[in-house]
Amino acid sequence: HPAMVVSHNLHGSVVLDIDGQRLDATFLTKDGQVLDRYRMDKAVACTDPDGDGVCGIVDNCPSTSN
């Protein structure tokens, strides 16, 4: 499958804004037009109280190994 759904043959810049666990990326053309933007949030490490490999917050029985 194609890796790039959209391709622009334009000069521009990628602006990265990092705030704690969040990264915002914006692609600007040389004229300042925003063509793309995305956000990535880094997940907080989860705990696994019962040691079954499933994060306790989504585990159906967090105190007993499945």
C-alpha positions in Angstrom: 0.0 0.0 0.0 1.2 3.6 -0.5 2.8 5.1 2.5 2.0 8.6 1.6 -1.7 9.3 0.9 -1.0 12.9 -0.1 2.2 14.3 -1.6 2.9 18.0 -2.0 5.7 19.2 -4.2 6.1 22.4 -2.2 8.8 24.0 -0.1 7.9 24.7 3.5 8.7 24.0 7.1 7.6 21.7 9.9 7.0 23.4 13.2 7.3 21.2 16.2 5.7 22.3 19.5 6.5 20.1 22.5 4.7 20.5 25.8 5.4 17.8 28.4 4.1 14.5 26.9 2.4 16.2 23.9 4.0 17.0 20.5 2.1 19.1 17.9 3.5 19.2 14.4 2.4 21.7 11.7 3.5 21.9 8.1 3.6 25.4 6.8 4.2 26.5 3.1 6.6 29.3 2.3 3.5 31.6 2.3 2.5 30.5 5.8 -0.4 28.3 4.7 -1.1 25.3 7.0 -1.3 22.2 4.9 -1.1 19.5 7.6 -1.0 19.2 11.3 -1.1 16.4 13.8 -0.7 15.7 17.5 1.0 12.9 19.4 0.4 12.2 23.0 2.9 10.0 24.9 1.0 7.5 27.0 1.9 7.3 30.7 3.5 4.0 31.6 0.8 1.6 33.0 0.9 -0.6 36.0 0.2 -4.3 35.8 -0.8 -5.2 39.4 -1.4 -8.9 38.7 1.5 -9.5 36.3 -0.5 -10.8 33.3 0.8 -8.3 30.8 -2.4 -6.2 30.6 -2.4 -2.7 32.0 -4.5 -2.6 35.2 -6.6 0.3 33.9 -8.0 -1.9 31.0 -7.7 -5.3 32.7 -11.0 -7.0 33.4 -9.7 -8.4 36.6 -6.7 -6.3 37.7 -6.0 -8.1 41.0 -6.1 -11.6 39.6 -4.0 -13.0 36.7 -6.1 -13.9 33.7 
